[in-house]
């Protein structure tokens, strides 16, 4: 399970293809993280957790 920020989605998709996993799904959260405050980071974590649950359970 991978989590990617919006800024790096295209790079992650390319890397997945190069490594033989085209269409590899990962959670995507807003960019950037470095300047996000605690509340924003909590929201990003909740978003990533929701997406991860869907991807891992395929629901």
Secondary structure, DSSP 8 states (H G I E B T S, - for coil): --EEEGGGHHHHHHHHHHTT-TT---EEE-S-STT--HHHHHHHHHHHHHHHHHHHHT-
